[in-house]
């Protein structure tokens, strides 16, 4: 299976992490760092949110939306 059907879970945890860092995103999606950022620029992958300083991560819901339909995913256009 190329893409997992859902984000990884642990039997010991009741909730998923709220955010995933780049290392987790590349592991979960099997995409390289450069491919992730190229697809972000093309609108074909969710944008990370800035957590403060130089830290950024992907919300689990946004990442799950991409996992559910990687070929059909398109980022919503921002309102003007």
PELIN-V519852 format. One record per backbone hydrogen bond with DSSP energy under -0.5 kcal/mol. NH is the residue of the N-H (numbers start at 1). CO is the residue of the C=O. E is the energy in kcal/mol with one decimal. If there is no record, write none. Layout:
nh=NH co=CO e=E
nh=NH co=CO e=E
This chain:
nh=4 co=28 e=-0.6
nh=13 co=10 e=-1.1
nh=20 co=58 e=-2.4
nh=24 co=21 e=-0.5
nh=25 co=21 e=-2.3
nh=26 co=22 e=-2.8
nh=27 co=23 e=-1.6
nh=28 co=24 e=-3.0
nh=29 co=25 e=-2.6
nh=30 co=26 e=-1.4
nh=36 co=32 e=-2.4
nh=37 co=33 e=-2.2
nh=38 co=34 e=-2.1
nh=39 co=35 e=-2.6
nh=40 co=36 e=-2.0
nh=41 co=37 e=-2.0
nh=42 co=38 e=-1.6
nh=43 co=39 e=-0.7
nh=43 co=40 e=-1.1
nh=44 co=39 e=-2.9
nh=45 co=39 e=-0.7
nh=49 co=57 e=-3.4
nh=51 co=55 e=-2.7
nh=52 co=55 e=-1.0
nh=55 co=52 e=-2.3
nh=57 co=49 e=-2.2
nh=58 co=20 e=-3.0
nh=60 co=18 e=-2.1
nh=63 co=59 e=-2.2
nh=64 co=60 e=-2.5
nh=65 co=61 e=-1.9
nh=66 co=62 e=-1.5
nh=67 co=63 e=-2.4
nh=68 co=64 e=-2.4
nh=69 co=65 e=-1.0
nh=69 co=66 e=-0.5
nh=70 co=67 e=-0.5
nh=73 co=69 e=-1.2
nh=75 co=43 e=-2.7
